[in-house]
Amino acid sequence: MASYNDLVNIPTFEKRKEEFSQDRGSVKFYCRDCQKNIEATRLHPAKYLYECPSCKGKNISIWTESSVKEVYSKRR
């Protein structure tokens, strides 16, 4: 079975070599409508449906702290 480190070292995988950090931080909720980290409200116990307590939006990303910083800091 291939691991992430095996894939990133293949020349066609984004054409660069990078190291994957196992310590990515805790899981965070990010409201794509408000564009900020939030404490999301789970709408259904058996589904991954969340709501932003600030704007009541449902465009919620669930990522690690490190991933949210990487992806959404580039979009601003």
PDB file of N, CA, C, O and CB in Angstrom:
ATOM      1  N   MET A   1       0.840  -1.179   0.000  1.00  0.00           N
ATOM      2  CA  MET A   1       0.000   0.000   0.000  1.00  0.00           C
ATOM      3  C   MET A   1       0.894   1.254   0.000  1.00  0.00           C
ATOM      4  O   MET A   1       1.849   1.341   0.772  1.00  0.00           O
ATOM      5  CB  MET A   1      -0.961  -0.009   1.228  1.00  0.00           C
ATOM      6  N   ALA A   2       0.581   2.198  -0.852  1.00  0.00           N
ATOM      7  CA  ALA A   2       1.372   3.430  -0.971  1.00  0.00           C
ATOM      8  C   ALA A   2       0.967   4.428   0.107  1.00  0.00           C
ATOM      9  O   ALA A   2      -0.207   4.545   0.458  1.00  0.00           O
ATOM     10  CB  ALA A   2       1.198   4.060  -2.372  1.00  0.00           C
ATOM     11  N   SER A   3       1.947   5.133   0.614  1.00  0.00           N
ATOM     12  CA  SER A   3       1.665   6.181   1.588  1.00  0.00           C
ATOM     13  C   SER A   3       1.742   7.536   0.894  1.00  0.00           C
ATOM     14  O   SER A   3       2.152   7.620  -0.263  1.00  0.00           O
ATOM     15  CB  SER A   3       2.656   6.114   2.785  1.00  0.00           C
ATOM     16  N   TYR A   4       1.355   8.577   1.585  1.00  0.00           N
ATOM     17  CA  TYR A   4       1.418   9.934   1.041  1.00  0.00           C
ATOM     18  C   TYR A   4       2.844  10.290   0.643  1.00  0.00           C
ATOM     19  O   TYR A   4       3.058  10.871  -0.421  1.00  0.00           O
ATOM     20  CB  TYR A   4       0.885  10.949   2.062  1.00  0.00           C
ATOM     21  N   ASN A   5       3.825   9.951   1.484  1.00  0.00           N
ATOM     22  CA  ASN A   5       5.223  10.259   1.168  1.00  0.00           C
ATOM     23  C   ASN A   5       5.672   9.562  -0.105  1.00  0.00           C
ATOM     24  O   ASN A   5       6.493  10.113  -0.838  1.00  0.00           O
ATOM     25  CB  ASN A   5       6.131   9.856   2.325  1.00  0.00           C
ATOM     26  N   ASP A   6       5.163   8.368  -0.394  1.00  0.00           N
ATOM     27  CA  ASP A   6       5.493   7.678  -1.636  1.00  0.00           C
ATOM     28  C   ASP A   6       4.962   8.450  -2.830  1.00  0.00           C
ATOM     29  O   ASP A   6       5.644   8.563  -3.848  1.00  0.00           O
ATOM     30  CB  ASP A   6       4.928   6.254  -1.631  1.00  0.00           C
ATOM     31  N   LEU A   7       3.753   8.983  -2.718  1.00  0.00           N
ATOM     32  CA  LEU A   7       3.122   9.693  -3.826  1.00  0.00           C
ATOM     33  C   LEU A   7       3.772  11.034  -4.109  1.00  0.00           C
ATOM     34  O   LEU A   7       3.982  11.369  -5.275  1.00  0.00           O
ATOM     35  CB  LEU A   7       1.665   9.896  -3.540  1.00  0.00           C
ATOM     36  N   VAL A   8       4.098  11.813  -3.086  1.00  0.00           N
ATOM     37  CA  VAL A   8       4.650  13.143  -3.318  1.00  0.00           C
ATOM     38  C   VAL A   8       6.040  13.095  -3.938  1.00  0.00           C
ATOM     39  O   VAL A   8       6.494  14.093  -4.499  1.00  0.00           O
ATOM     40  CB  VAL A   8       4.699  13.912  -2.022  1.00  0.00           C
ATOM     41  N   ASN A   9       6.716  11.971  -3.849  1.00  0.00           N
ATOM     42  CA  ASN A   9       8.043  11.865  -4.418  1.00  0.00           C
ATOM     43  C   ASN A   9       8.037  11.388  -5.871  1.00  0.00           C
ATOM     44  O   ASN A   9       9.097  11.276  -6.489  1.00  0.00           O
ATOM     45  CB  ASN A   9       8.869  10.938  -3.585  1.00  0.00           C
ATOM     46  N   ILE A  10       6.859  11.107  -6.418  1.00  0.00           N
ATOM     47  CA  ILE A  10       6.731  10.765  -7.831  1.00  0.00           C
ATOM     48  C   ILE A  10       6.816  12.075  -8.617  1.00  0.00           C
ATOM     49  O   ILE A  10       6.111  13.026  -8.282  1.00  0.00           O
ATOM     50  CB  ILE A  10       5.378   9.991  -8.128  1.00  0.00           C
ATOM     51  N   PRO A  11       7.649  12.151  -9.642  1.00  0.00           N
ATOM     52  CA  PRO A  11       7.862  13.416 -10.357  1.00  0.00           C
ATOM     53  C   PRO A  11       6.584  14.065 -10.901  1.00  0.00           C
ATOM     54  O   PRO A  11       6.529  15.289 -11.015  1.00  0.00           O
ATOM     55  CB  PRO A  11       8.804  13.185 -11.492  1.00  0.00           C
ATOM     56  N   THR A  12       5.566  13.284 -11.236  1.00  0.00           N
ATOM     57  CA  THR A  12       4.352  13.870 -11.795  1.00  0.00           C
ATOM     58  C   THR A  12       3.399  14.395 -10.734  1.00  0.00           C
ATOM     59  O   THR A  12       2.411  15.047 -11.072  1.00  0.00           O
ATOM     60  CB  THR A  12       3.644  12.858 -12.641  1.00  0.00           C
ATOM     61  N   PHE A  13       3.662  14.134  -9.478  1.00  0.00           N
ATOM     62  CA  PHE A  13       2.783  14.599  -8.407  1.00  0.00           C
ATOM     63  C   PHE A  13       3.185  16.019  -8.039  1.00  0.00           C
ATOM     64  O   PHE A  13       4.045  16.228  -7.183  1.00  0.00           O
ATOM     65  CB  PHE A  13       2.853  13.656  -7.161  1.00  0.00           C
ATOM     66  N   GLU A  14       2.567  16.977  -8.682  1.00  0.00           N
ATOM     67  CA  GLU A  14       2.799  18.412  -8.486  1.00  0.00           C
ATOM     68  C   GLU A  14       4.231  18.820  -8.777  1.00  0.00           C
ATOM     69  O   GLU A  14       4.657  19.911  -8.398  1.00  0.00           O
ATOM     70  CB  GLU A  14       2.446  18.803  -7.075  1.00  0.00           C
ATOM     71  N   LYS A  15       4.981  17.946  -9.450  1.00  0.00           N
ATOM     72  CA  LYS A  15       6.333  18.244  -9.925  1.00  0.00           C
ATOM     73  C   LYS A  15       7.264  18.815  -8.859  1.00  0.00           C
ATOM     74  O   LYS A  15       8.111  19.654  -9.166  1.00  0.00           O
ATOM     75  CB  LYS A  15       6.254  19.202 -11.058  1.00  0.00           C
ATOM     76  N   ARG A  16       7.120  18.382  -7.642  1.00  0.00           N
ATOM     77  CA  ARG A  16       8.037  18.808  -6.584  1.00  0.00           C
ATOM     78  C   ARG A  16       8.056  17.760  -5.482  1.00  0.00           C
ATOM     79  O   ARG A  16       7.131  16.957  -5.358  1.00  0.00           O
ATOM     80  CB  ARG A  16       7.628  20.193  -6.015  1.00  0.00           C
ATOM     81  N   LYS A  17       9.090  17.774  -4.704  1.00  0.00           N
ATOM     82  CA  LYS A  17       9.209  16.869  -3.565  1.00  0.00           C
ATOM     83  C   LYS A  17       8.882  17.654  -2.308  1.00  0.00           C
ATOM     84  O   LYS A  17       9.401  18.751  -2.098  1.00  0.00           O
ATOM     85  CB  LYS A  17      10.638  16.236  -3.480  1.00  0.00           C
ATOM     86  N   GLU A  18       8.043  17.107  -1.495  1.00  0.00           N
ATOM     87  CA  GLU A  18       7.695  17.758  -0.237  1.00  0.00           C
ATOM     88  C   GLU A  18       7.548  16.711   0.848  1.00  0.00           C
ATOM     89  O   GLU A  18       7.363  15.529   0.559  1.00  0.00           O
ATOM     90  CB  GLU A  18       6.399  18.581  -0.377  1.00  0.00           C
ATOM     91  N   GLU A  19       7.627  17.130   2.058  1.00  0.00           N
ATOM     92  CA  GLU A  19       7.483  16.227   3.193  1.00  0.00           C
ATOM     93  C   GLU A  19       6.119  16.430   3.832  1.00  0.00           C
ATOM     94  O   GLU A  19       5.656  17.560   3.988  1.00  0.00           O
ATOM     95  CB  GLU A  19       8.609  16.453   4.227  1.00  0.00           C
ATOM     96  N   PHE A  20       5.493  15.345   4.192  1.00  0.00           N
ATOM     97  CA  PHE A  20       4.196  15.406   4.850  1.00  0.00           C
ATOM     98  C   PHE A  20       4.402  15.401   6.352  1.00  0.00           C
ATOM     99  O   PHE A  20       5.070  14.519   6.892  1.00  0.00           O
ATOM    100  CB  PHE A  20       3.291  14.230   4.415  1.00  0.00           C
ATOM    101  N   SER A  21       3.833  16.379   7.020  1.00  0.00           N
ATOM    102  CA  SER A  21       3.941  16.476   8.469  1.00  0.00           C
ATOM    103  C   SER A  21       2.794  15.714   9.125  1.00  0.00           C
ATOM    104  O   SER A  21       1.626  15.971   8.831  1.00  0.00           O
ATOM    105  CB  SER A  21       3.942  17.953   8.920  1.00  0.00           C
ATOM    106  N   GLN A  22       3.119  14.793   9.998  1.00  0.00           N
ATOM    107  CA  GLN A  22       2.081  14.043  10.705  1.00  0.00           C
ATOM    108  C   GLN A  22       1.337  14.929  11.701  1.00  0.00           C
ATOM    109  O   GLN A  22       0.172  14.675  12.007  1.00  0.00           O
ATOM    110  CB  GLN A  22       2.693  12.842  11.429  1.00  0.00           C
ATOM    111  N   ASP A  23       2.008  15.976  12.212  1.00  0.00           N
ATOM    112  CA  ASP A  23       1.387  16.876  13.175  1.00  0.00           C
ATOM    113  C   ASP A  23       0.748  18.042  12.432  1.00  0.00           C
ATOM    114  O   ASP A  23       1.373  19.086  12.246  1.00  0.00           O
ATOM    115  CB  ASP A  23       2.423  17.385  14.210  1.00  0.00           C
ATOM    116  N   ARG A  24      -0.497  17.858  12.010  1.00  0.00           N
ATOM    117  CA  ARG A  24      -1.196  18.859  11.220  1.00  0.00           C
ATOM    118  C   ARG A  24      -2.066  19.766  12.082  1.00  0.00           C
ATOM    119  O   ARG A  24      -2.698  20.687  11.565  1.00  0.00           O
ATOM    120  CB  ARG A  24      -2.043  18.185  10.165  1.00  0.00           C
ATOM    121  N   GLY A  25      -2.107  19.521  13.374  1.00  0.00           N
ATOM    122  CA  GLY A  25      -2.949  20.327  14.260  1.00  0.00           C
ATOM    123  C   GLY A  25      -4.308  19.678  14.447  1.00  0.00           C
ATOM    124  O   GLY A  25      -4.599  18.627  13.876  1.00  0.00           O
ATOM    125  N   SER A  26      -5.116  20.311  15.242  1.00  0.00           N
ATOM    126  CA  SER A  26      -6.440  19.758  15.528  1.00  0.00           C
ATOM    127  C   SER A  26      -7.416  20.067  14.394  1.00  0.00           C
ATOM    128  O   SER A  26      -7.137  20.905  13.536  1.00  0.00           O
ATOM    129  CB  SER A  26      -6.980  20.314  16.857  1.00  0.00           C
ATOM    130  N   VAL A  27      -8.544  19.393  14.397  1.00  0.00           N
ATOM    131  CA  VAL A  27      -9.573  19.607  13.381  1.00  0.00           C
ATOM    132  C   VAL A  27     -10.258  20.935  13.648  1.00  0.00           C
ATOM    133  O   VAL A  27     -10.621  21.251  14.781  1.00  0.00           O
ATOM    134  CB  VAL A  27     -10.608  18.445  13.370  1.00  0.00           C
ATOM    135  N   LYS A  28     -10.428  21.709  12.578  1.00  0.00           N
ATOM    136  CA  LYS A  28     -11.049  23.026  12.668  1.00  0.00           C
ATOM    137  C   LYS A  28     -12.214  23.115  11.689  1.00  0.00           C
ATOM    138  O   LYS A  28     -12.257  22.413  10.678  1.00  0.00           O
ATOM    139  CB  LYS A  28     -10.016  24.141  12.387  1.00  0.00           C
ATOM    140  N   PHE A  29     -13.143  23.986  12.011  1.00  0.00           N
ATOM    141  CA  PHE A  29     -14.252  24.292  11.116  1.00  0.00           C
ATOM    142  C   PHE A  29     -14.012  25.687  10.551  1.00  0.00           C
ATOM    143  O   PHE A  29     -13.685  26.618  11.286  1.00  0.00           O
ATOM    144  CB  PHE A  29     -15.638  24.203  11.857  1.00  0.00           C
ATOM    145  N   TYR A  30     -14.176  25.819   9.243  1.00  0.00           N
ATOM    146  CA  TYR A  30     -13.955  27.098   8.574  1.00  0.00           C
ATOM    147  C   TYR A  30     -15.202  27.433   7.769  1.00  0.00           C
ATOM    148  O   TYR A  30     -15.627  26.649   6.920  1.00  0.00           O
ATOM    149  CB  TYR A  30     -12.686  27.054   7.658  1.00  0.00           C
ATOM    150  N   CYS A  31     -15.792  28.603   8.035  1.00  0.00           N
ATOM    151  CA  CYS A  31     -16.970  29.041   7.294  1.00  0.00           C
ATOM    152  C   CYS A  31     -16.493  29.752   6.032  1.00  0.00           C
ATOM    153  O   CYS A  31     -15.822  30.782   6.105  1.00  0.00           O
ATOM    154  CB  CYS A  31     -17.883  29.977   8.165  1.00  0.00           C
ATOM    155  N   ARG A  32     -16.845  29.194   4.879  1.00  0.00           N
ATOM    156  CA  ARG A  32     -16.427  29.801   3.619  1.00  0.00           C
ATOM    157  C   ARG A  32     -17.234  31.055   3.312  1.00  0.00           C
ATOM    158  O   ARG A  32     -16.809  31.868   2.492  1.00  0.00           O
ATOM    159  CB  ARG A  32     -16.566  28.800   2.479  1.00  0.00           C
ATOM    160  N   ASP A  33     -18.388  31.229   3.950  1.00  0.00           N
ATOM    161  CA  ASP A  33     -19.179  32.451   3.768  1.00  0.00           C
ATOM    162  C   ASP A  33     -18.591  33.598   4.582  1.00  0.00           C
ATOM    163  O   ASP A  33     -18.393  34.690   4.049  1.00  0.00           O
ATOM    164  CB  ASP A  33     -20.648  32.211   4.173  1.00  0.00           C
ATOM    165  N   CYS A  34     -18.311  33.372   5.855  1.00  0.00           N
ATOM    166  CA  CYS A  34     -17.726  34.389   6.751  1.00  0.00           C
ATOM    167  C   CYS A  34     -16.221  34.547   6.541  1.00  0.00           C
ATOM    168  O   CYS A  34     -15.650  35.590   6.858  1.00  0.00           O
ATOM    169  CB  CYS A  34     -18.001  34.024   8.212  1.00  0.00           C
ATOM    170  N   GLN A  35     -15.588  33.511   6.007  1.00  0.00           N
ATOM    171  CA  GLN A  35     -14.142  33.431   5.819  1.00  0.00           C
ATOM    172  C   GLN A  35     -13.384  33.541   7.149  1.00  0.00           C
ATOM    173  O   GLN A  35     -12.449  34.328   7.297  1.00  0.00           O
ATOM    174  CB  GLN A  35     -13.680  34.530   4.866  1.00  0.00           C
ATOM    175  N   LYS A  36     -13.832  32.712   8.117  1.00  0.00           N
ATOM    176  CA  LYS A  36     -13.141  32.681   9.405  1.00  0.00           C
ATOM    177  C   LYS A  36     -13.342  31.327  10.072  1.00  0.00           C
ATOM    178  O   LYS A  36     -14.265  30.589   9.728  1.00  0.00           O
ATOM    179  CB  LYS A  36     -13.643  33.816  10.324  1.00  0.00           C
ATOM    180  N   ASN A  37     -12.476  31.006  11.028  1.00  0.00           N
ATOM    181  CA  ASN A  37     -12.614  29.793  11.826  1.00  0.00           C
ATOM    182  C   ASN A  37     -13.798  29.966  12.761  1.00  0.00           C
ATOM    183  O   ASN A  37     -14.008  31.044  13.317  1.00  0.00           O
ATOM    184  CB  ASN A  37     -11.311  29.485  12.625  1.00  0.00           C
ATOM    185  N   ILE A  38     -14.565  28.905  12.929  1.00  0.00           N
ATOM    186  CA  ILE A  38     -15.779  28.976  13.751  1.00  0.00           C
ATOM    187  C   ILE A  38     -15.900  27.729  14.619  1.00  0.00           C
ATOM    188  O   ILE A  38     -15.161  26.761  14.440  1.00  0.00           O
ATOM    189  CB  ILE A  38     -17.036  29.135  12.861  1.00  0.00           C
ATOM    190  N   GLU A  39     -16.817  27.764  15.539  1.00  0.00           N
ATOM    191  CA  GLU A  39     -17.257  26.599  16.293  1.00  0.00           C
ATOM    192  C   GLU A  39     -18.613  26.215  15.702  1.00  0.00           C
ATOM    193  O   GLU A  39     -19.648  26.733  16.120  1.00  0.00           O
ATOM    194  CB  GLU A  39     -17.343  26.892  17.864  1.00  0.00           C
ATOM    195  N   ALA A  40     -18.600  25.311  14.735  1.00  0.00           N
ATOM    196  CA  ALA A  40     -19.805  24.969  13.981  1.00  0.00           C
ATOM    197  C   ALA A  40     -20.812  24.198  14.821  1.00  0.00           C
ATOM    198  O   ALA A  40     -20.459  23.491  15.764  1.00  0.00           O
ATOM    199  CB  ALA A  40     -19.438  24.159  12.757  1.00  0.00           C
ATOM    200  N   THR A  41     -22.072  24.357  14.449  1.00  0.00           N
ATOM    201  CA  THR A  41     -23.176  23.635  15.065  1.00  0.00           C
ATOM    202  C   THR A  41     -23.535  22.464  14.161  1.00  0.00           C
ATOM    203  O   THR A  41     -23.815  22.646  12.977  1.00  0.00           O
ATOM    204  CB  THR A  41     -24.409  24.569  15.302  1.00  0.00           C
ATOM    205  N   ARG A  42     -23.526  21.252  14.731  1.00  0.00           N
ATOM    206  CA  ARG A  42     -23.886  20.070  13.933  1.00  0.00           C
ATOM    207  C   ARG A  42     -25.401  19.986  13.853  1.00  0.00           C
ATOM    208  O   ARG A  42     -26.080  19.961  14.879  1.00  0.00           O
ATOM    209  CB  ARG A  42     -23.286  18.755  14.549  1.00  0.00           C
ATOM    210  N   LEU A  43     -25.932  19.942  12.638  1.00  0.00           N
ATOM    211  CA  LEU A  43     -27.379  19.957  12.434  1.00  0.00           C
ATOM    212  C   LEU A  43     -28.031  18.594  12.549  1.00  0.00           C
ATOM    213  O   LEU A  43     -29.211  18.506  12.889  1.00  0.00           O
ATOM    214  CB  LEU A  43     -27.688  20.528  11.100  1.00  0.00           C
ATOM    215  N   HIS A  44     -27.298  17.533  12.277  1.00  0.00           N
ATOM    216  CA  HIS A  44     -27.859  16.181  12.332  1.00  0.00           C
ATOM    217  C   HIS A  44     -26.799  15.253  12.900  1.00  0.00           C
ATOM    218  O   HIS A  44     -25.669  15.243  12.412  1.00  0.00           O
ATOM    219  CB  HIS A  44     -28.334  15.696  10.918  1.00  0.00           C
ATOM    220  N   PRO A  45     -27.139  14.465  13.930  1.00  0.00           N
ATOM    221  CA  PRO A  45     -26.120  13.626  14.587  1.00  0.00           C
ATOM    222  C   PRO A  45     -25.531  12.530  13.705  1.00  0.00           C
ATOM    223  O   PRO A  45     -24.421  12.070  13.973  1.00  0.00           O
ATOM    224  CB  PRO A  45     -26.709  12.995  15.801  1.00  0.00           C
ATOM    225  N   ALA A  46     -26.237  12.097  12.668  1.00  0.00           N
ATOM    226  CA  ALA A  46     -25.745  11.009  11.830  1.00  0.00           C
ATOM    227  C   ALA A  46     -25.158  11.496  10.503  1.00  0.00           C
ATOM    228  O   ALA A  46     -24.695  10.688   9.698  1.00  0.00           O
ATOM    229  CB  ALA A  46     -26.862  10.034  11.559  1.00  0.00           C
ATOM    230  N   LYS A  47     -25.175  12.809  10.272  1.00  0.00           N
ATOM    231  CA  LYS A  47     -24.677  13.351   9.010  1.00  0.00           C
ATOM    232  C   LYS A  47     -23.656  14.449   9.280  1.00  0.00           C
ATOM    233  O   LYS A  47     -23.604  15.010  10.374  1.00  0.00           O
ATOM    234  CB  LYS A  47     -25.838  13.893   8.151  1.00  0.00           C
ATOM    235  N   TYR A  48     -22.857  14.743   8.278  1.00  0.00           N
ATOM    236  CA  TYR A  48     -21.865  15.808   8.391  1.00  0.00           C
ATOM    237  C   TYR A  48     -22.449  17.115   7.862  1.00  0.00           C
ATOM    238  O   TYR A  48     -21.934  17.690   6.903  1.00  0.00           O
ATOM    239  CB  TYR A  48     -20.572  15.438   7.625  1.00  0.00           C
ATOM    240  N   LEU A  49     -23.517  17.574   8.486  1.00  0.00           N
ATOM    241  CA  LEU A  49     -24.149  18.843   8.145  1.00  0.00           C
ATOM    242  C   LEU A  49     -23.905  19.816   9.290  1.00  0.00           C
ATOM    243  O   LEU A  49     -24.281  19.559  10.433  1.00  0.00           O
ATOM    244  CB  LEU A  49     -25.679  18.665   7.872  1.00  0.00           C
ATOM    245  N   TYR A  50     -23.270  20.937   8.964  1.00  0.00           N
ATOM    246  CA  TYR A  50     -22.914  21.925   9.977  1.00  0.00           C
ATOM    247  C   TYR A  50     -23.439  23.294   9.578  1.00  0.00           C
ATOM    248  O   TYR A  50     -23.696  23.568   8.405  1.00  0.00           O
ATOM    249  CB  TYR A  50     -21.389  21.973  10.180  1.00  0.00           C
ATOM    250  N   GLU A  51     -23.592  24.148  10.585  1.00  0.00           N
ATOM    251  CA  GLU A  51     -24.057  25.512  10.350  1.00  0.00           C
ATOM    252  C   GLU A  51     -23.168  26.487  11.103  1.00  0.00           C
ATOM    253  O   GLU A  51     -22.732  26.210  12.220  1.00  0.00           O
ATOM    254  CB  GLU A  51     -25.534  25.677  10.781  1.00  0.00           C
ATOM    255  N   CYS A  52     -22.906  27.618  10.490  1.00  0.00           N
ATOM    256  CA  CYS A  52     -22.113  28.664  11.124  1.00  0.00           C
ATOM    257  C   CYS A  52     -22.986  29.417  12.123  1.00  0.00           C
ATOM    258  O   CYS A  52     -24.074  29.862  11.759  1.00  0.00           O
ATOM    259  CB  CYS A  52     -21.520  29.636  10.065  1.00  0.00           C
ATOM    260  N   PRO A  53     -22.543  29.572  13.367  1.00  0.00           N
ATOM    261  CA  PRO A  53     -23.354  30.288  14.356  1.00  0.00           C
ATOM    262  C   PRO A  53     -23.437  31.790  14.067  1.00  0.00           C
ATOM    263  O   PRO A  53     -24.361  32.452  14.541  1.00  0.00           O
ATOM    264  CB  PRO A  53     -22.783  30.067  15.749  1.00  0.00           C
ATOM    265  N   SER A  54     -22.496  32.337  13.302  1.00  0.00           N
ATOM    266  CA  SER A  54     -22.500  33.770  13.007  1.00  0.00           C
ATOM    267  C   SER A  54     -23.450  34.138  11.876  1.00  0.00           C
ATOM    268  O   SER A  54     -24.332  34.980  12.045  1.00  0.00           O
ATOM    269  CB  SER A  54     -21.107  34.225  12.658  1.00  0.00           C
ATOM    270  N   CYS A  55     -23.263  33.494  10.710  1.00  0.00           N
ATOM    271  CA  CYS A  55     -24.043  33.896   9.529  1.00  0.00           C
ATOM    272  C   CYS A  55     -25.135  32.890   9.158  1.00  0.00           C
ATOM    273  O   CYS A  55     -25.911  33.133   8.233  1.00  0.00           O
ATOM    274  CB  CYS A  55     -23.116  34.084   8.346  1.00  0.00           C
ATOM    275  N   LYS A  56     -25.199  31.775   9.866  1.00  0.00           N
ATOM    276  CA  LYS A  56     -26.148  30.688   9.595  1.00  0.00           C
ATOM    277  C   LYS A  56     -25.899  30.010   8.253  1.00  0.00           C
ATOM    278  O   LYS A  56     -26.766  29.292   7.753  1.00  0.00           O
ATOM    279  CB  LYS A  56     -27.566  31.218   9.634  1.00  0.00           C
ATOM    280  N   GLY A  57     -24.722  30.230   7.664  1.00  0.00           N
ATOM    281  CA  GLY A  57     -24.349  29.586   6.402  1.00  0.00           C
ATOM    282  C   GLY A  57     -24.016  28.126   6.612  1.00  0.00           C
ATOM    283  O   GLY A  57     -23.694  27.700   7.721  1.00  0.00           O
ATOM    284  N   LYS A  58     -24.098  27.367   5.539  1.00  0.00           N
ATOM    285  CA  LYS A  58     -23.826  25.930   5.614  1.00  0.00           C
ATOM    286  C   LYS A  58     -22.631  25.528   4.749  1.00  0.00           C
ATOM    287  O   LYS A  58     -22.424  24.339   4.503  1.00  0.00           O
ATOM    288  CB  LYS A  58     -25.061  25.142   5.187  1.00  0.00           C
ATOM    289  N   ASN A  59     -21.848  26.492   4.288  1.00  0.00           N
ATOM    290  CA  ASN A  59     -20.632  26.218   3.516  1.00  0.00           C
ATOM    291  C   ASN A  59     -19.467  26.085   4.479  1.00  0.00           C
ATOM    292  O   ASN A  59     -18.656  27.001   4.621  1.00  0.00           O
ATOM    293  CB  ASN A  59     -20.358  27.340   2.464  1.00  0.00           C
ATOM    294  N   ILE A  60     -19.390  24.938   5.139  1.00  0.00           N
ATOM    295  CA  ILE A  60     -18.409  24.709   6.188  1.00  0.00           C
ATOM    296  C   ILE A  60     -17.363  23.705   5.713  1.00  0.00           C
ATOM    297  O   ILE A  60     -17.705  22.633   5.213  1.00  0.00           O
ATOM    298  CB  ILE A  60     -19.094  24.210   7.474  1.00  0.00           C
ATOM    299  N   SER A  61     -16.102  24.053   5.869  1.00  0.00           N
ATOM    300  CA  SER A  61     -14.994  23.133   5.584  1.00  0.00           C
ATOM    301  C   SER A  61     -14.517  22.543   6.899  1.00  0.00           C
ATOM    302  O   SER A  61     -14.430  23.243   7.907  1.00  0.00           O
ATOM    303  CB  SER A  61     -13.821  23.857   4.836  1.00  0.00           C
ATOM    304  N   ILE A  62     -14.210  21.260   6.885  1.00  0.00           N
ATOM    305  CA  ILE A  62     -13.694  20.570   8.060  1.00  0.00           C
ATOM    306  C   ILE A  62     -12.295  20.083   7.702  1.00  0.00           C
ATOM    307  O   ILE A  62     -12.136  19.107   6.969  1.00  0.00           O
ATOM    308  CB  ILE A  62     -14.635  19.376   8.505  1.00  0.00           C
ATOM    309  N   TRP A  63     -11.285  20.769   8.224  1.00  0.00           N
ATOM    310  CA  TRP A  63      -9.909  20.437   7.926  1.00  0.00           C
ATOM    311  C   TRP A  63      -9.077  20.571   9.167  1.00  0.00           C
ATOM    312  O   TRP A  63      -9.543  21.022  10.214  1.00  0.00           O
ATOM    313  CB  TRP A  63      -9.359  21.316   6.816  1.00  0.00           C
ATOM    314  N   THR A  64      -7.826  20.165   9.029  1.00  0.00           N
ATOM    315  CA  THR A  64      -6.891  20.394  10.122  1.00  0.00           C
ATOM    316  C   THR A  64      -6.489  21.869  10.118  1.00  0.00           C
ATOM    317  O   THR A  64      -6.623  22.556   9.106  1.00  0.00           O
ATOM    318  CB  THR A  64      -5.637  19.469   9.997  1.00  0.00           C
ATOM    319  N   GLU A  65      -6.009  22.329  11.228  1.00  0.00           N
ATOM    320  CA  GLU A  65      -5.601  23.727  11.364  1.00  0.00           C
ATOM    321  C   GLU A  65      -4.581  24.121  10.294  1.00  0.00           C
ATOM    322  O   GLU A  65      -4.673  25.203   9.714  1.00  0.00           O
ATOM    323  CB  GLU A  65      -5.018  23.974  12.758  1.00  0.00           C
ATOM    324  N   SER A  66      -3.637  23.266  10.042  1.00  0.00           N
ATOM    325  CA  SER A  66      -2.597  23.535   9.056  1.00  0.00           C
ATOM    326  C   SER A  66      -3.175  23.644   7.648  1.00  0.00           C
ATOM    327  O   SER A  66      -2.783  24.531   6.891  1.00  0.00           O
ATOM    328  CB  SER A  66      -1.536  22.444   9.101  1.00  0.00           C
ATOM    329  N   SER A  67      -4.088  22.767   7.290  1.00  0.00           N
ATOM    330  CA  SER A  67      -4.685  22.779   5.961  1.00  0.00           C
ATOM    331  C   SER A  67      -5.512  24.025   5.714  1.00  0.00           C
ATOM    332  O   SER A  67      -5.449  24.603   4.629  1.00  0.00           O
ATOM    333  CB  SER A  67      -5.541  21.558   5.766  1.00  0.00           C
ATOM    334  N   VAL A  68      -6.280  24.444   6.696  1.00  0.00           N
ATOM    335  CA  VAL A  68      -7.089  25.659   6.546  1.00  0.00           C
ATOM    336  C   VAL A  68      -6.184  26.854   6.276  1.00  0.00           C
ATOM    337  O   VAL A  68      -6.476  27.673   5.404  1.00  0.00           O
ATOM    338  CB  VAL A  68      -7.951  25.909   7.812  1.00  0.00           C
ATOM    339  N   LYS A  69      -5.095  26.955   7.013  1.00  0.00           N
ATOM    340  CA  LYS A  69      -4.157  28.063   6.807  1.00  0.00           C
ATOM    341  C   LYS A  69      -3.558  28.026   5.413  1.00  0.00           C
ATOM    342  O   LYS A  69      -3.449  29.061   4.755  1.00  0.00           O
ATOM    343  CB  LYS A  69      -3.043  28.023   7.853  1.00  0.00           C
ATOM    344  N   GLU A  70      -3.165  26.836   4.952  1.00  0.00           N
ATOM    345  CA  GLU A  70      -2.539  26.703   3.642  1.00  0.00           C
ATOM    346  C   GLU A  70      -3.490  27.085   2.509  1.00  0.00           C
ATOM    347  O   GLU A  70      -3.123  27.861   1.626  1.00  0.00           O
ATOM    348  CB  GLU A  70      -2.049  25.280   3.444  1.00  0.00           C
ATOM    349  N   VAL A  71      -4.693  26.552   2.531  1.00  0.00           N
ATOM    350  CA  VAL A  71      -5.618  26.741   1.428  1.00  0.00           C
ATOM    351  C   VAL A  71      -6.253  28.131   1.432  1.00  0.00           C
ATOM    352  O   VAL A  71      -6.238  28.830   0.419  1.00  0.00           O
ATOM    353  CB  VAL A  71      -6.693  25.687   1.478  1.00  0.00           C
ATOM    354  N   TYR A  72      -6.808  28.521   2.569  1.00  0.00           N
ATOM    355  CA  TYR A  72      -7.588  29.759   2.571  1.00  0.00           C
ATOM    356  C   TYR A  72      -6.744  31.022   2.717  1.00  0.00           C
ATOM    357  O   TYR A  72      -7.237  32.110   2.418  1.00  0.00           O
ATOM    358  CB  TYR A  72      -8.592  29.711   3.676  1.00  0.00           C
ATOM    359  N   SER A  73      -5.518  30.925   3.157  1.00  0.00           N
ATOM    360  CA  SER A  73      -4.672  32.121   3.204  1.00  0.00           C
ATOM    361  C   SER A  73      -4.250  32.515   1.783  1.00  0.00           C
ATOM    362  O   SER A  73      -3.985  33.690   1.526  1.00  0.00           O
ATOM    363  CB  SER A  73      -3.418  31.875   4.100  1.00  0.00           C
ATOM    364  N   LYS A  74      -4.184  31.562   0.870  1.00  0.00           N
ATOM    365  CA  LYS A  74      -3.817  31.835  -0.523  1.00  0.00           C
ATOM    366  C   LYS A  74      -4.957  32.490  -1.292  1.00  0.00           C
ATOM    367  O   LYS A  74      -4.706  33.179  -2.281  1.00  0.00           O
ATOM    368  CB  LYS A  74      -3.401  30.547  -1.219  1.00  0.00           C
ATOM    369  N   ARG A  75      -6.191  32.295  -0.871  1.00  0.00           N
ATOM    370  CA  ARG A  75      -7.354  32.814  -1.592  1.00  0.00           C
ATOM    371  C   ARG A  75      -7.708  34.238  -1.225  1.00  0.00           C
ATOM    372  O   ARG A  75      -8.488  34.879  -1.929  1.00  0.00           O
ATOM    373  CB  ARG A  75      -8.531  31.942  -1.343  1.00  0.00           C
ATOM    374  N   ARG A  76      -7.162  34.739  -0.157  1.00  0.00           N
ATOM    375  CA  ARG A  76      -7.538  36.085   0.280  1.00  0.00           C
ATOM    376  C   ARG A  76      -6.782  37.140  -0.465  1.00  0.00           C
ATOM    377  O   ARG A  76      -6.979  38.330  -0.219  1.00  0.00           O
ATOM    378  CB  ARG A  76      -7.308  36.250   1.754  1.00  0.00           C
TER     379      ARG A  76
END
